[in-house]
Amino acid sequence: MPPKTSPSKKKGVDFEQSLSTLESLVNRMEQGDMTLEESLQAFETGIALTRECQNRLAAAEQQVTKLIEQQGNISLEPFSDNEGDA
């Protein structure tokens, strides 16, 4: 039986793979060697990859929490993006 991978690691790999694919696609489009039809298809694929990456980033942001130890108990608090700005 193959070892189980945690869902967060699988999502991380998928995100990295999607981002890498998107970067390669942009590089190909910037070269200007694609036909109009190829460019339109690449653009559609790029939009889909961008949305996928944005959704994964939004989901990851929602999962970010701080662990705070209070009186021997560990409690979860939502991540505050305002901390550290002072």
Rosetta blueprint (number, residue, H / E / L):
1 M L
2 P L
3 P L
4 K L
5 T L
6 S L
7 P H
8 S H
9 K H
10 K H
11 K H
12 G H
13 V H
14 D H
15 F H
16 E H
17 Q H
18 S H
19 L H
20 S H
21 T H
22 L H
23 E H
24 S H
25 L H
26 V H
27 N H
28 R H
29 M H
30 E H
31 Q H
32 G L
33 D L
34 M L
35 T L
36 L H
37 E H
38 E H
39 S H
40 L H
41 Q H
42 A H
43 F H
44 E H
45 T H
46 G H
47 I H
48 A H
49 L H
50 T H
51 R H
52 E H
53 C H
54 Q H
55 N H
56 R H
57 L H
58 A H
59 A H
60 A H
61 E H
62 Q H
63 Q H
64 V L
65 T E
66 K E
67 L E
68 I E
69 E E
70 Q E
71 Q L
72 G L
73 N E
74 I E
75 S E
76 L E
77 E E
78 P E
79 F L
80 S L
81 D L
82 N L
83 E L
84 G L
85 D L
86 A L
